Amino acid sequence: MLVSAQKGCLYKEMPRPSKPLKTRPDLPEERAPAKKPSWFKVRFQEGDRYRQIDQLVRQHGLATICSEARCPNIYECWNKGTATFMLMGEVCSRACKFCHVKNGKASPLDPEEPKKLAQSVKTLGLSYVVLTSVNRDELANEGAPHFADCVRAIKEVNPKTLVEALTPDFRRTQETAIQTMLDSKVDVLAHNVETVRRLVPAVRDARCRHDISLQFHKTAKRLDPNIITKSSIMLGLGETAEEVLECMQELRASEVDVLTLGQYLQPTKFHHPVIRYAHPDEFKMYEEKGFAMGFRFVASGPLVRSSYRAAEVFIEGEARKKNSEKV
């Protein structure tokens, strides 16, 4: 059992199953065919920029969600010089059933990580950086100060670089943690709901709550109305179109600015199964509905991920415009 640093707060570790997940009562018996549909094609092509980033990540002992979560866009993004760095180690304190990141007991935080990360960004000459992290529920501050230190270090060494932070929900210290992140002068604050309300217990770790994730965005906007906020939804986990639209409406009501929707892919047979592959037309429908709801930008497609280049291009333009207005 893991014991939270907050007095009186105990919770059980939720390890992933040691054998393939069986069908649960709340999921349909059908499964998506093993062969992906014709519209779902990923180009696997290593280029010089891909090899440069890969070498740098290994050299500095950095972790990227691109490789840890087996993102299908890793070759495309790395070849274009875009990478999402994962902070605070490679072991997560939670065990969401869709995620390929290892879970268990994590190592102590690396005090040199902010410095190494900032130098890596400088070496790569990145103008836009996405930072995410594992959950560190065992820490009293849930890792927010360390995350913020990484943002500050990048900006000190690379003053023109924009930083997007995709953070955990910081469920025990949410308001304090969000203020800590805002104080770091992060340009975009993101947190993913991942799936629709009904499927949260089946898909996410037992400590995750849909309303806690929504509250994250409400709190961020209350503390800083000008911060750009972002979230993401995966399709193919057993949700209905009505539930997706309802989730989108909940996110917009929480003042989320940017939304991404993409197809869930099962990392291994021990993870949540793919129930279906959503057709590109369905993704297009969500994109149109999202703009009509008032989202400032929506990226929706089978290969779209939370850190998606199209969304980053839009956000970069918005963030730089906002920063120029401050001068």
ZAKOLVEX-795799 format. One line per field, with one value per residue (C-alpha): x, y, z; residue number from 1. Coordinates in steps of 0.25 Angstrom, whole numbers. Example, Ala and Ser with C-alpha at 12.3 -4.5 7.8 and 13.67 -1.06 7.14 Angstrom:
u 49;55;
v -18;-4;
w 31;29;
num 1;2;
END
This chain:
u 0;5;3;0;9;-4;-8;-19;-19;-17;-19;-16;-6;-14;-5;-8;-13;-3;-12;-21;-33;-46;-59;-65;-80;-80;-73;-79;-75;-70;-55;-49;-42;-27;-24;-25;-35;-29;-30;-21;-7;6;19;31;43;55;62;74;66;59;73;78;67;68;83;81;70;79;91;84;76;63;49;39;25;27;35;29;15;18;12;9;14;28;35;27;29;43;47;41;49;37;37;29;38;34;38;40;45;39;31;17;10;-3;-7;-17;-22;-19;-5;8;17;22;16;21;31;38;52;55;54;67;71;79;67;63;77;79;65;68;81;75;64;76;84;72;68;53;43;32;34;23;26;18;21;17;8;16;5;15;21;15;15;11;24;18;30;40;31;31;46;47;39;47;60;56;51;64;73;63;56;48;44;29;26;13;11;3;1;-5;-18;-11;-23;-18;-12;-19;-20;-6;0;-7;-2;12;11;5;16;27;21;17;10;0;-6;-12;-18;-25;-39;-35;-49;-64;-70;-76;-63;-53;-54;-51;-40;-33;-26;-35;-30;-35;-48;-55;-59;-45;-40;-51;-48;-33;-37;-47;-37;-26;-35;-40;-25;-21;-32;-22;-15;-17;-23;-24;-30;-31;-41;-38;-48;-50;-51;-66;-72;-84;-84;-94;-84;-73;-81;-85;-71;-67;-78;-73;-59;-64;-72;-59;-53;-44;-38;-32;-37;-31;-38;-31;-32;-28;-18;-16;-1;-1;-11;-10;-17;-31;-36;-39;-54;-55;-48;-55;-56;-50;-64;-67;-55;-58;-72;-66;-56;-68;-76;-65;-63;-78;-77;-67;-53;-42;-36;-40;-30;-38;-34;-29;-15;-17;-10;-10;3;-1;7;-6;-10;4;5;-8;-5;9;3;-7;3;13;2;-1;13;15;3;10;22;
v 0;14;24;39;50;56;52;42;40;25;19;6;4;0;-9;-13;-28;-39;-45;-39;-31;-38;-32;-23;-22;-8;-10;-17;-31;-26;-23;-15;-25;-27;-21;-6;1;6;20;18;18;22;25;19;27;31;44;52;60;48;42;55;56;41;42;54;48;36;44;53;41;49;42;46;42;40;27;23;23;18;30;27;41;39;39;50;59;56;58;72;75;74;65;64;62;54;59;53;39;28;21;26;25;22;11;16;4;11;16;9;17;8;9;5;11;23;28;41;54;57;71;73;70;85;89;77;79;94;90;80;90;100;89;85;100;97;109;101;90;81;76;65;56;44;45;46;44;40;54;64;74;64;69;83;91;82;83;98;98;91;102;113;107;105;120;125;118;119;133;132;117;115;104;96;88;75;73;62;66;70;65;67;81;85;100;102;93;101;114;109;105;119;126;119;127;115;118;107;99;86;74;63;57;45;39;41;42;28;21;28;16;6;14;23;20;18;32;39;46;53;65;67;68;78;86;87;95;104;107;110;120;126;129;134;137;139;126;117;103;90;76;63;52;38;30;15;12;9;23;27;40;46;44;50;63;64;63;74;82;80;84;97;100;99;109;100;107;96;82;70;57;44;29;20;9;-2;-2;-17;-28;-25;-11;-7;-13;-4;-5;1;10;23;27;40;46;45;52;63;64;66;77;84;83;87;100;103;101;112;105;114;102;87;77;64;52;37;40;53;52;62;68;70;79;85;90;94;103;110;111;117;128;131;131;140;150;150;152;163;170;170;178;
w 0;-3;7;3;10;14;28;29;13;10;-4;-10;-21;-34;-42;-56;-57;-60;-71;-82;-77;-78;-83;-72;-71;-75;-88;-101;-104;-118;-120;-132;-142;-140;-154;-154;-164;-177;-173;-161;-166;-159;-167;-160;-165;-157;-161;-157;-147;-141;-139;-133;-123;-120;-117;-108;-100;-97;-95;-84;-78;-82;-83;-94;-94;-109;-107;-93;-98;-112;-119;-134;-138;-132;-145;-151;-139;-136;-151;-150;-137;-128;-115;-102;-90;-78;-65;-51;-56;-64;-53;-50;-36;-44;-53;-64;-72;-85;-82;-86;-76;-65;-51;-37;-27;-33;-31;-24;-33;-41;-36;-49;-58;-60;-64;-74;-80;-82;-89;-98;-103;-106;-113;-122;-124;-121;-121;-115;-104;-98;-84;-77;-65;-58;-45;-32;-22;-12;-11;-2;-13;-24;-31;-36;-31;-39;-51;-50;-48;-61;-68;-62;-66;-80;-81;-74;-84;-96;-94;-107;-105;-102;-92;-91;-78;-78;-64;-54;-47;-34;-27;-13;-15;-27;-25;-19;-30;-41;-36;-35;-50;-53;-45;-54;-66;-74;-87;-88;-76;-81;-73;-80;-77;-86;-87;-84;-70;-70;-74;-64;-54;-65;-72;-62;-49;-37;-31;-44;-44;-56;-47;-42;-56;-60;-47;-51;-63;-55;-45;-55;-62;-48;-44;-58;-68;-79;-78;-90;-85;-93;-91;-99;-101;-107;-115;-117;-102;-102;-102;-110;-119;-109;-98;-105;-109;-94;-90;-100;-94;-80;-84;-91;-78;-71;-80;-88;-100;-108;-110;-117;-120;-125;-127;-115;-118;-109;-105;-101;-98;-83;-86;-88;-102;-114;-115;-129;-139;-140;-155;-160;-163;-148;-144;-154;-148;-134;-140;-145;-133;-124;-132;-131;-116;-115;-114;-119;-127;-129;-135;-137;-145;-144;-142;-133;-120;-108;-113;-127;-137;-143;-129;-125;-138;-134;-119;-123;-131;-120;-109;-116;-119;-105;-100;-110;-104;-91;-96;
num 1;2;3;4;5;6;7;8;9;10;11;12;13;14;15;16;17;18;19;20;21;22;23;24;25;26;27;28;29;30;31;32;33;34;35;36;37;38;39;40;41;42;43;44;45;46;47;48;49;50;51;52;53;54;55;56;57;58;59;60;61;62;63;64;65;66;67;68;69;70;71;72;73;74;75;76;77;78;79;80;81;82;83;84;85;86;87;88;89;90;91;92;93;94;95;96;97;98;99;100;101;102;103;104;105;106;107;108;109;110;111;112;113;114;115;116;117;118;119;120;121;122;123;124;125;126;127;128;129;130;131;132;133;134;135;136;137;138;139;140;141;142;143;144;145;146;147;148;149;150;151;152;153;154;155;156;157;158;159;160;161;162;163;164;165;166;167;168;169;170;171;172;173;174;175;176;177;178;179;180;181;182;183;184;185;186;187;188;189;190;191;192;193;194;195;196;197;198;199;200;201;202;203;204;205;206;207;208;209;210;211;212;213;214;215;216;217;218;219;220;221;222;223;224;225;226;227;228;229;230;231;232;233;234;235;236;237;238;239;240;241;242;243;244;245;246;247;248;249;250;251;252;253;254;255;256;257;258;259;260;261;262;263;264;265;266;267;268;269;270;271;272;273;274;275;276;277;278;279;280;281;282;283;284;285;286;287;288;289;290;291;292;293;294;295;296;297;298;299;300;301;302;303;304;305;306;307;308;309;310;311;312;313;314;315;316;317;318;319;320;321;322;323;324;325;326;327;
END
